[in-house]
Amino acid sequence: MAMPLRQSIKVATYLAEQKLRKRDKFPLIVELEPLFACNLKCEGCGKIQHPAGVLKQRMPVAQAVGAVLESGAPMVSIAGGEPLMHPQIDEIVRQLVAKRKYVFLCTNAMLLRKKMDKFTPSPYFAFAVHIDGLRERHDESVAKEGVFDEAVEAIKEAKRRGFRVTTNSTFFNTDTPQTIIEVLNFLNDDLKVDEMMISPAYAYEKAPDQDHFLGVEQTRELFRKAFAGGNRKKWRLNHSPLFLDFLEGKVDFPCTAWAIPNYSLFGWQRPCYLMSDGYVPTYRELIEKTDWDKYGRGKDPRCDNCMAHCGYEPTAVLATMGSLKESLRAMRETVSGNRE
C-alpha cells in the first residue's frame, strides 16, 4: 500500500473510533461532485449525461465543504465532471485541507497546468490524474488525441512543484495483462507518481460504449496475470492488500456501498457513486433510510459484474481492521512499500 504513513495512522485512528462507538455504518471517503460539466466525453463514462441546465450548475463552496463535514469522513475525492472547471475549486480544496481532510482532486489534467498556481502543495492534498493506458489507448478511451501527452506534462510539472500526484486507471475488456503492466510501469517507474489506483470499469447504463466492460471472471484473470512475476510487489498501488487479492480472485467480498457515499448537485446519491436510485438531502437520511440489503452481487443485476474499488475497497479495509494478521500485513506494506 502506497498510502503515506501519516494518512494511514489517521485513517486507522478514525476506524478505531468508529468501532469504539459501535457504529455499524460510517464513511471512509466522500465522493464529492461539485459539478457535472466536463471538457471530455470519455467512452466509458456515465456521469455527465445531464440536461444543459444541469451541466451549467456549480455547487457553492459552503455546500460542498458542509457536506463533507456533515459526513465526518476523513478523506474526500473531488470528482465530476471535471473539477478544474469549477471557478472556486481552489477554495473548496483550501477549506477542506484547513479542516485536515485528505483531499484527492480528480482531473483529466487538460486544465491542470493552467490552474496549478491556484493550489498549494500540502500533505493533505493530491491531484488524482486519470490515465487509462499509454498514449494510444488513453486517447482512444477519452475520445480525443493529445490528452495523454498533456496529462504526462502536467504530472511532471506538478511533481516539480512539490505536489503529491496520484493516478486513477480504469480497465476494460480491451485491455490485456501487458497493457496494464505497461501503463503501471510507466506511471510507477518513469513518472514516479506517488500512488496509483486501479479499477475494472463499471458498466454505467448511460455510458456511450456498452460493449467493453469486464465480467467478474474476466477481471480476475486479467489482474491475476498482470500481477504475476512480482509486478504487484513493485507498484505503489494505493489499495489494501486484500483488495488486490480480491481483484485476483484469491478472496471474495460483498460490496460496502455505504462506506464511500456520493454527494452531488442533487444531494446524497442512493446507493453509491456508480448507481443512481434517487437522492436525499442529508447524510443521516442516506444511511438510515436506504435499504442497503437489496444491493450487491446476486441481489441487483446492475451489481453482478461490478468489482470497482469504490464498492469493494472499503470491505477490504474493514476486513483488514478485523484481522490481526491482515492488519500486520497492511502495516508492513505501508512501512516498507512491499506489496505482497
Steps between C-alpha positions, in 0.01 A plus 500: 500500500645837397296712742724738700557393861335815640186435299500131593516587869214750471277253316584220745421729794172601338402136446586414860280787620205371297546156650514638855181697434342180361400664173412241240497744205736792446682665208864438415507755220239725340468519122423869450366616163478882502409502129414261217650700213807356331736596219521140374249232402661174609358186341446316828368790709142515621527808724450794264176413317286785635292784350685818403354688795643249746840502329520876555453472876787531749471402865560786746812468714311494829274221376791287380704538818193463719409164347843355575493632856146367547616149412803508728716316246879547532551505122329649196535431129386795289366372171247608240500589217834673493556673836750751358212654303347614832599867549541456878652154511815637662295646786317170552836325524648767726215479750501120509877489550463757780265249666775235470307297247704300251396633160544328164414728207411277204583650163561407138784758521396697192480814714749403768802699382282811455340468845793371704593843638168507688609212725763452768688175566391331822527152653118516514457563127568308180410530135349170378560484126296274275727274291341193340798383296795616296454762228291313243279316749441801723417740217258242358338460843441875537409542132752777435859506374770671702342449843760245610793727413342795681431287808860378507638854479259616771607216729867588449433867576295421809773272632761767426301749710478263795141378469398148584374335182298181481344335198172321438493234229187320381527181299267340242472171314717649225789503748747217536738416784774660292319832449442520876864417572620760249296791635567420866873460434498838324313675782704331773849503351510779241263763642554386859150596613441470872214250483296316240137391522363232268152369435305297249251727326141505623229446237323836520157477339554841334857441378537550121696173466311200643710227336828504689423452869658207684321208662609361837700206366658717231606749767655232719696344216618838373640617834633158598719503191591870528609454864710189426878491505538740791334796327253561780782531753681780320211731410396778741135400498271696729297195599482263792664160441161332538346710222779392267435141610134561413586619149698180445219281630697377801221623729144616445310774680157660508475864397505769771317774312436720803871549577570730203188716471448737209389862537415701187295796384191285561589401858611168650470233232348158566651246523853580381723702269426268207124448525232765531171395661413844631633765733449614859591835659697376803770243566302362793200432279724328245635261763182440696238496224677305225426127469862392472415129509341508156825592324797286409594209279214253474249757627497772234597415140682834468744374764572159347825587320612788721842469664569874522721630778234740627284205606751236599805687632303600813408135560866406472603779740241395758603135465860606554410686818319192627799271456827527691680310224372730225557812710864404548529422129360841404720676757808323368420609146436859606836522676710303251317568174498125428166393352467126552 
